[in-house]
Amino acid sequence: MSDMELVIGLEVHCQLGTASKLFCSCPASSFGASPNSSACPICTGQPGTLPVLNRKAVELAYSAAMALGCKLRPRSIFARKNYFYPDLPKGYQISQYEEPFSEHGGLDIAGPKRVRILRIHMEEDAGKLLHAVAGAELDGSLVDFNRAGVPLIEIVSEPDIRSSEEAFQYLTNLKEILQFAGVSRCDMEKGEMRCDANVSVRPRGAEKFGTRAEIKNLNSFRGVRDAIDYEFKRQCAALERGERIVQETRLWDAERRVTESLRSKEEAHDYRYFPEPDLVPLEAEEALVARVRAALPEAPSARRTRFMNDYALTEYDAGVLTAERALADYFEKAVAVCGKELAKSAANWMQSELMAKLNAEAKTVADSPVRPESLGELAALVQKGTLSGKMGKELFPKMWETGKAPAELVKELGLTQVTDSGQVGVWADEAIAENPKIVADVRAGKERAIGALVGAVMKKSKGKANPALVNDLLKEKLK
C-alpha cells in the first residue's frame, strides 16, 4: 500500500449554541428530554406553518465562518433538500446549496499544513429514529422529533487531508476554534458535533482522485481515525484484487471495527434542490457583520503564542491553559492581580491545586468556588513570604470550601509566616539543644543532615517559620 495515497475530505455538522431551533421557538437543547416534548407544528412541518429564521443562529454561524477565515457572501439563500425518510417530517430539509452563506476558508494543523475549507452552510437537523427502546418490544421503529429543526452548520473541507492522524488533528483544532468562538459546545455525546468522512485512494503522485466512499455514523474523533484506517486498507485490498471501487455510503461499526455498505452515494441532483419559497434571501448586513467581528475572541493558537511571549510560559503550560477559553480567561484574571512576573506561579497553582479539585469534583472552571482574583492573590502572598509554599497548599482547600479570599483566611486562621529572626532564632536554639547527634553530623560535614534540624524548627513553629530564614540561621549558628 506504500504506492497508494489516501485522500480525505471531512463534512462536519455542528449544532449552533442557540436557545431555540432554527425556524421556531422550540428548545434547541433537548438531550435527555422525553421524546417529542420539544416539537411544534413548525418543526414537524404541519400544513399552514411558516419558518422564521433565528437571528442568533445567523450570528453564531457568521462567528464560525470568521473564526475559520471564510468569506461571507453578501447574499445567500436557503433551499429545500428533498428526500423521504421517517425522521424528516416535512419530506425535505431546509439547507443551503448553490449560495451558502460562507466559503473559502482554512484551518491549520501540525506539519505545518493548511486544510482548505470549501464552504460552510446552515441547515436544520432531522429527527431521530429509535430502533430499540429500553423496556419495550418494538415491531418496527419509533421517531423522536426533538432534534428536528435544531440549527446546524455544515463545514465542508477540501480533499486536502492525507492521513487519519491529520483528520484527527483537523477535528481537534476545529472543535477548539468553535468552542473558543462560543459557536457551540461541540459535545459529541449529545450529538452537537458529528462527522462524515469522504475517503478515496489513488496511486501516489496521481492528480486524478479515486472513487470515494462516504463513511457515516462517526461519533468520536477516535472513531473517525479508526474508520479511515480501515477504509484505506479495504479500498487498497479491493484494487489489488482487480475490483472496482463504487461510490457509496458506508456505516462504521465501532464494535466490529469495520465499515459496511449502506446505499449507493447520492449526487446533488438526486435531492432536487430548489430555493425555499417561504424564506427570503439572507443578506450579510454590514452592521451585523461588524458587531460579530468585533465580538470574536482571540484565536486559541494566537493566544497560546501570546501566553508564551507575554508571560514566559512553556509551550506545554500555554497549551494546557488555552485548552478552554474559560481556563485562559481565568488565568489572565489571576495574573492581573499577581502581576506578569508571577504568571508562571499562577499557572502552577492552576495546574496543580485548581485543576486537581476541578477534576476530582467533575466541575468546570466556571463552577470553581475559588475566584481567579483569589488565586492571583495566593500566588502573591507566597511570593512576598507572607505564606510559605506549604502553607499555601494547606490554605487552598479552605479557599475552595469557603470561597473566601486568601488574605481573609490568613487573618482568620492566624497563618502569617513568621519572618522575625529573633523568634526563629529561639526555635533554632531549642532544636540544636535537643538534637546533639544531628548537630554533630552537620559539623562533621554531613550537609544533608541540616534538613532534619530545619524540620524540627518548622515543627516548633507549627509550620509558620520562613524555611529560608530557618536554614540560614541554623547554618550561622553551626559554624
N, C-alpha and C positions, 0 to 999 in steps of 0.2 A: 504493500500500500504506500510505500515511500514515493512512488512515482505518481500518486494521485493527490489532488489538493481538495481540501474541504472548503466549501463556500456556504456562509450562513448569513441570513437576514432575519432580524427579530421583529415581531409585532407585539408591542406591549400595551395592554389595556390597563389603565389606571383610573380608579374611582376618584373623582374630584371631591374635596372635603367640604361639601355644602351641607346645610341642614336639611334641605328638601331636594326632591328629584328634579330632573332636567326640565320637565314641562308641566309639573303640577306641584301642589303643596304637600304631598305625602312625604313622611320622613325618609331621608336617603339612607340612614344607617338603621338597619333593622335586623342586624345579626343576632340570632338567638330569640327573635320575636316569634309569636305564633304565626303559622302560615297564613298568608293573605290578610294580615292585620294592617299592612301598610300598602294598601291598594285602593284605587278610586276609579270612577268612570273614565278619567282621562288616561291614566297609565294602563288601564285594561282595554282601552280602545272602544268604549261604548259609543253607539251612534249619537251624533249631535254634539259631541265634545270637541273642544279645540285646545291645542297645546299653547302654552305661554312660556317663552324662553326664560330660564333662571339667570338673572344678571350676574349673580355671584359666581355661577359656573363659568360664565364667559370670562370674568376677571381672573379666576384661577387658571383657566385654560391659557389665557394670554400670559400669565406669570410663568407657566411651564414652558411656553414657546420662547419667551425672552431668556429664561434661565438656560435654555439649550441652544441659544444663538440662532433661532429660527426667524425668518422674516414673516411678519404679519401681512396677510392680504388685506388691502383696503376694503374689499368686499368678498364675502363668502356666502355660500348658500347651503341649505340643508336639503337632503334628498331622501327619498324612500328607497330602502333596500328591500326588495320583495323576495321573501321565501316563506315557506309554510312549515312550521314546526310547532308542537303543542305549547312550548314556553313563550311563544311570540303572539300575544293576544290580538294584535291588530292585523297580523298576516304580513306585516312589514316592520322594519326597524328604521327609525329616523336617525340618519347618519349624515355624513358629508362625503362627496365623491369627487366630482370634477373640479370643484372650487373649495378646497379645505381652507380653514382659517389661517394656517401657517405652513411653511415648508422651508426646506434647505437650511438645516442647522447642523449641529455636530456635537460629539461628545468624545473627550479624550480618555484613553485608557493607557495602562502601562505599556512601555515599549520604546519610546512613546509612540502612540498611534492615535489617529483621529478616525472615529467611525462616523460617517455622514448620516444625517437623518433626512430622509426623503420628505416626510410630511408628518404633521400632527393634525388630527381632525377630532371633532366632537361627535358623540353619538350616545344614544340611550342603551342601557343594558336590557337584556331579556330576562325572563323569569327563570325558574329553576325546576327541573324535573326531579321528582323523588321516586326512585325505583324500589326503595325499601324504606319502611318506617318502623322504628322500634315498637314492638308490641302489637303490630298489625300485620295481618296476612293480606297481601295485595295480589289481585289478579289483574296486573297492568301497572300503571304508574299514576302518580298524583302530580299536580303542578302547583307551585307556590309563586305568586306574582309579587312578592315583596320587593324583589330586585328589579322588576320591570320598570323601566324609566329612570333608574339610577344614572346620574351623569358620569360619563366616561370620556377620557381622551384616549385615542389610539396613536401610539408613537411608532412609526414605521421606519426602520433603519434601511440604508442601502446594504447590498450584499457584500459588506466590507470585512466581515468577521471571518477569521480563518482557523479558529480552533475553539474547542469547548471552553478552554480557560479564558480566552478573550471574550466569549459570550458571558461567562460568569462575571468577569471584571466590568463589562459593559452594564450588566444589570445591577451590579453592586453600586457603581458610580451613578447610574440613572436614579436608583432609589434614593441615594443620598442627596442628590440635587433636588429632587421633587419634594423630599421631606424638608430640606433646608428652606426651600421657597414657600413652604406652607401650602403646597398644592394638594397633598394627600398624605395620609398616614402610611400608605403602602403596606397595610397589614395583609400578607398573603393568606393567612389562615382564615381571614374574613372575606376573602375574595376581592380585596381592594387593589390588588395588583396581580395580573395574570399575563402569561407569555405564550405565544405561539412561535415556533422556530421553523423557518424555511431552510431546508438542508439539501444540498446537492454536492456532487463531486465532479471533478474534471481532471484530465491529465495535467500535471504540473507544467506551468508555462503557457497553457492554452488560454485564449481570450474568451472563447465562447463558453457560456455557462452550461452545466449539465441540467438534466430534468430534475425538478425539485419536488420534495415531499414536504408537506406542512405537518408538523407534529403538534398536536393539541394535548390538553389535559396535563399541562406542566404547572404544578402548583408550588414549586420551590426552585431556588436557584440551583441547588444540587441536582434536582430532577432534570432541569434544562441541560446541565453539563452531562449527566449520565445518558440522557436520551440522544443527545447529539453524537456522543461517542459510539453508542450502539448503532445509530442510523448510518454513520460513516462506514462502519465495518460491514453493515448489511448491504449497502449500495456497492461498495468495493467488491464484496464477495459475489454479488449478482453479476456485475460487469465481468469479473474474471470467468464466470461460468458462461459468458456469452449472452446473458439475458438483457432485456431492455428495461430500463427504469421507467416506470409510468408515473405521470403526475397524479398525485393522490393526497388525501388527508389521512393521517395515521394517528392513532392514540398511543400514549405512553402508559404502559402497565408497570407501575412502580414496584409492585410485589415480584413480578416475574422478570422485571428489568428488560423488557423488550417493547418494540413498537409494533402495533398491529394495524392492518389496513381497515379504514372505516368506510371511505367512499372515494369516488373519483373527485379530484380537485375542481371546484367551480371556477369559472372565469367571471370577470366583471359583468359580461353581457348576460350571464345566467341569472343575475339578480334583477335585471330590468330596472336599473336605476332611473329615476326621473325626479325633477325638483319637487320638494314638499310644497303643495299648494296652500297649506294652512300656516306657513311661516314666511315672513318677509325676509329678504336678504339681510345678512348680518354685516354691518359696517363698523370698521375699527375707528371709532370716534377719537379724535386727537386728544381730547381732554381725558377720556378714559385710559387710553394708552399711556399718556404721560403720568397719570396717577399710579397706574400699575407698575410702570417702570421705576418710579420714584420709591415705591414701597418694596421693591425687590431687594432681598438681603444680599450680602456679600457671598459669593460662591464658596462652597466648602474648601475647594482646593486653594483658592486665593487666601482664605482665612488661615489655613494651615501654614502657608508660606509666611504670612504676616506674623503669626504666632512665633515662628522660628526666628524671624528677623527682629521683631519688636521686643520680644520677651526672652530671647536667647534660649528657647526650648529646643529639646532634641526633636528629631523627626517623629520618633515614637510618641513622645509626650504630646506633641501637636496633633498627631493622628488620633490619639485617644480622646483628647479634649474637643475635637471637632467632629467626632463620630455622630454627635447630635447637635442640632442648633441650640437647644436649651442648655446643654452642657457647656458649649462655648460661651454662651451669654452669661452663664453663672460664673465661669472663670474670669471673664473680663470685669464683672461687677465686683468680684473679690479683689482683683488686682487694683481696681480703682480706690480701694480702701488701704491696702498694704503697700502699694507702690510697685513700679516696674522692677525695682531691684529685688523684690521678694516674690516675683512671678513664679520662679521655679519652686519656691517653698509652697506657694498656694497650690501649684499644680500637684506637688507631692501630697499635700493634705487631701486634695480632692481624690487622687487616685488610690490612696490608701484608706483613710478613715471614712470619707464620704461615700465612695463607691462601694466599699465593703458593706456599709449599712444599707445602702440602696438595694444592693443585690440580695442581702440577707432577708430583707422585708419585701422584696419584689415591688419596689417603688421606683418611680421615675424621678429625675432631678427636680421636676416641677412640684413633686409632693414632699420634698425634703423639708423637715422642720428647722434645719439649720440654714439660715438665710446666707446668701453669698457674702454679704457685708460682714456677717459674724465670722465666717471662715477667714476672710481677709484680716479681720481684727485679731483672730487667734494667731495667724502667721506673724503678725507684727508684734504681739505680746511675747512670743517665743524669741523672736529676733532681738527684742530690746532686753531680754533677760528677766522680764517680769515673771515668766514661766519657763521652766526647763522643758525640753522636748518630751520627757516622760510625763511631766505634769500636764502638758498639752494633750497628750494621748489619753490621759485619765479624765481630763475635763471634757473632751469631745462627746463621750456618751451622755454626759449630763446636759450638754447643749442640745443633743438630739432628743433627749427625754423631755426637756422643758421648753425648748425653743428660745431660751434666753441668750443674750449676748455674752461672750466670754468674760468681759470686764465686770459685768454684773455678777456672774457666778464666782469669779475670783474674790470679789469683795464679800459675797455671802459666805463662802466656804473658807475664807482666810488662806488662800492658796498662793499668795505672793511669794516668789522666790526670795530667799534670804541672801543678800549680797554684802551684808555688813561683815567686814573681815574680822572684827573683834569677836562677834558671836560665833562665826565659823571657826575662828582660831580656838575658842574654848572647846568646841566639839572635837576639833582635830587633836588637841592636847589629851582629851579624855580617851580618844581612840588609840593614841600612841601608848598611853599608860596601860591600857587594858590588853594590848596585843604585842608583848615584847618579842615573841618569836618572829612575827611578821616584820616588825621593825628591824630585827637583826638581819633578816633575809634581804630587806631593802638596802641596808647599809653594807651588806656583803656583795652588792652589785646585781641582785636579782630585781631588776626594774619592774617586771610584771607584778611582783608581789604588792606593789603600792595600790593596785586595784582593789585588793581586799580591804585596805585601810580607807580608801575612798568610799567603799560600800558601807563600812562601819560608821563613817561620819554621816553619810546620807541617811542611814537608819536612825541615827540620833536626831537628825533634823527632820525626820518624818518626810524625807524626800524634798524638803524645801531649800536646802543649801544649793548654791550655784556650783555645779560639778567642776567647772573650770577653776573657780576660786579655791575649792577644796583641794584639787590636785596641786595647784601652785603652792598653797600654804603648807601642805604635807611635805613637798619636796624641799621647801625652805627650811622647815623645822628638822628635817632628817639629814641635812648636810653633814 
